[in-house]
Amino acid sequence: MAQLLHSYSVDLTWTGAGSAGTTTYTSYGRDHELVSGDKPRLPGTSDPGFRGDPARWSPEDLMVGALAQCHMLWFLHLAASAGLVVVGYTDAASGTMRIEAAGHGQFTEVVLRPRVTVRTSVLPDGRAVDDQVLADLHHRAHEHCFIARSVNFTVRHEPAPVQLERRDAPVG
């Protein structure tokens, strides 16, 4: 079977040189911009603990976000294939990074906390949509997620119980 290769490119421009550049550790800003094609510029920085601007995206934020995005996109794909109509999806993802004495760091874990809202409580095959159905879809999404498959730390899932779409009674 032929392998498909996808390529990605991002241009990074450091905007934090100021007038002194890297004369000292505190003389320069960590701000930068990421651009890819015609997409909006993404303002980046370092983690605030490393002199970054808390109003900008850090690589650590982007790592956690990439895992949450990838998982959600695979979950939605698999739900659609199973006939499950998802009408809402949120995630309160978080990551833990350990910094060692020498300053080296690495992620030790990311936890995804997806909350899924579905339109109906029954699948087309007649099975009830319950927490186990969602757990199975989350497991399969994790197996497919390109980003999760590329990291060397644990990515856990703590999904909320399935939510059924609330529809207000028609007025009249």
C-alpha positions as CSV (number, residue, x, y, z in Angstrom):
1,M,0.0,0.0,0.0
2,A,1.4,3.4,-0.9
3,Q,2.1,5.8,1.9
4,L,0.7,9.3,1.7
5,L,3.0,12.1,2.9
6,H,1.7,15.4,4.0
7,S,4.0,18.4,4.4
8,Y,3.5,21.5,6.6
9,S,5.4,24.7,6.7
10,V,5.3,27.6,9.1
11,D,7.3,30.8,9.0
12,L,8.6,32.1,12.3
13,T,9.8,35.7,12.8
14,W,11.3,36.8,16.1
15,T,10.0,40.3,17.0
16,G,11.5,40.7,20.4
17,A,15.1,41.8,19.6
18,G,14.5,45.4,20.8
19,S,17.6,47.6,20.6
20,A,19.9,45.3,22.7
21,G,19.2,41.9,21.2
22,T,20.5,39.0,23.2
23,T,23.0,41.1,25.1
24,T,21.8,39.4,28.3
25,Y,19.0,37.0,29.3
26,T,16.8,39.9,30.3
27,S,17.6,42.2,27.4
28,Y,15.4,40.6,24.8
29,G,11.8,39.9,24.4
30,R,10.4,36.4,23.7
31,D,7.7,37.6,21.3
32,H,7.5,36.1,17.8
33,E,4.9,35.5,15.1
34,L,4.0,32.3,13.3
35,V,2.6,32.4,9.8
36,S,1.4,29.7,7.5
37,G,0.1,30.6,4.0
38,D,-2.8,33.0,4.1
39,K,-3.8,32.1,7.7
40,P,-3.9,34.8,10.4
41,R,-0.7,35.6,12.2
42,L,-0.3,33.7,15.5
43,P,1.4,35.8,18.2
44,G,3.8,33.6,20.1
45,T,6.1,34.0,23.1
46,S,7.7,31.8,25.8
47,D,5.9,30.5,28.9
48,P,5.4,33.4,31.3
49,G,7.7,31.6,33.7
50,F,10.5,32.1,31.2
51,R,9.8,35.8,30.6
52,G,7.0,35.4,28.1
53,D,3.9,37.5,27.6
54,P,0.9,35.8,29.1
55,A,-1.4,37.4,26.4
56,R,0.4,35.5,23.6
57,W,0.6,31.7,22.7
58,S,3.5,29.7,24.1
59,P,4.8,26.5,22.5
60,E,3.4,24.7,25.5
61,D,-0.1,26.1,24.9
62,L,0.1,25.1,21.3
63,M,1.2,21.5,22.2
64,V,-1.8,21.0,24.5
65,G,-4.1,22.7,21.9
66,A,-2.8,20.6,19.1
67,L,-3.6,17.4,21.0
68,A,-7.1,18.6,21.9
69,Q,-7.8,19.7,18.3
70,C,-6.5,16.5,16.8
71,H,-8.6,14.4,19.2
72,M,-11.7,16.4,18.6
73,L,-11.4,16.2,14.8
74,W,-11.0,12.5,14.8
75,F,-13.8,12.1,17.4
76,L,-16.2,14.1,15.1
77,H,-15.1,12.1,12.1
78,L,-15.7,8.7,13.8
79,A,-19.0,9.9,15.3
80,A,-20.3,11.0,11.9
81,S,-19.3,7.6,10.5
82,A,-21.2,5.8,13.3
83,G,-24.3,7.9,12.7
84,L,-23.9,9.8,16.0
85,V,-25.0,13.4,15.5
86,V,-22.8,15.6,17.7
87,V,-24.0,19.2,18.1
88,G,-21.6,20.4,20.7
89,Y,-18.0,19.7,21.8
90,T,-15.8,21.4,24.3
91,D,-12.6,20.4,26.0
92,A,-10.8,21.8,29.1
93,A,-7.4,20.3,28.2
94,S,-4.4,20.7,30.4
95,G,-0.8,19.6,30.3
96,T,2.0,19.1,32.9
97,M,5.6,19.8,32.2
98,R,8.5,18.9,34.4
99,I,11.5,21.2,34.5
100,E,14.8,19.6,35.7
101,A,17.5,21.3,37.7
102,A,19.6,21.9,34.6
103,G,16.7,23.7,32.9
104,H,15.7,20.9,30.6
105,G,12.0,20.2,30.5
106,Q,9.5,17.8,29.0
107,F,5.8,17.2,29.1
108,T,4.9,14.3,31.4
109,E,1.2,14.2,30.6
110,V,-1.7,15.9,28.9
111,V,-5.3,15.4,30.0
112,L,-8.2,15.9,27.6
113,R,-11.6,16.6,29.2
114,P,-14.0,16.5,26.3
115,R,-17.7,17.3,26.9
116,V,-19.9,16.0,24.0
117,T,-23.5,17.0,23.3
118,V,-25.5,14.7,21.0
119,R,-28.8,15.3,19.2
120,T,-30.5,12.0,20.0
121,S,-30.1,9.2,22.6
122,V,-30.2,6.4,20.1
123,L,-27.8,5.4,17.3
124,P,-29.2,4.4,13.8
125,D,-28.5,0.7,14.7
126,G,-30.8,1.1,17.8
127,R,-28.1,1.1,20.4
128,A,-28.5,3.7,23.2
129,V,-26.0,6.5,23.1
130,D,-24.3,6.2,26.5
131,D,-21.0,7.0,28.2
132,Q,-19.6,3.6,26.9
133,V,-20.4,4.5,23.3
134,L,-18.6,7.8,23.7
135,A,-15.7,6.2,25.5
136,D,-15.2,3.8,22.6
137,L,-15.2,6.7,20.1
138,H,-12.7,8.6,22.3
139,H,-10.5,5.5,22.4
140,R,-10.6,5.1,18.6
141,A,-10.0,8.9,18.2
142,H,-6.9,8.6,20.4
143,E,-5.6,5.7,18.3
144,H,-6.0,7.7,15.1
145,C,-4.8,11.1,16.3
146,F,-1.6,12.0,14.5
147,I,-0.4,14.3,17.2
148,A,-1.0,11.9,20.1
149,R,0.7,9.1,18.1
150,S,3.8,11.4,17.8
151,V,4.4,12.3,21.4
152,N,6.4,10.4,24.0
153,F,4.2,11.2,27.0
154,T,0.8,10.0,28.2
155,V,-2.3,11.6,26.8
156,R,-5.2,10.7,29.0
157,H,-9.0,11.3,28.5
158,E,-11.5,12.2,31.2
159,P,-14.7,12.7,29.2
160,A,-17.7,14.2,30.8
161,P,-20.9,12.1,30.8
162,V,-22.8,12.3,27.5
163,Q,-25.1,15.3,27.2
164,L,-28.3,15.3,25.3
165,E,-29.1,18.5,23.3
166,R,-31.6,20.7,25.1
167,R,-34.4,21.8,22.9
168,D,-36.8,24.3,24.3
169,A,-40.5,23.6,23.7
170,P,-41.9,25.6,20.8
171,V,-43.8,28.7,21.8
172,G,-47.5,28.8,20.9
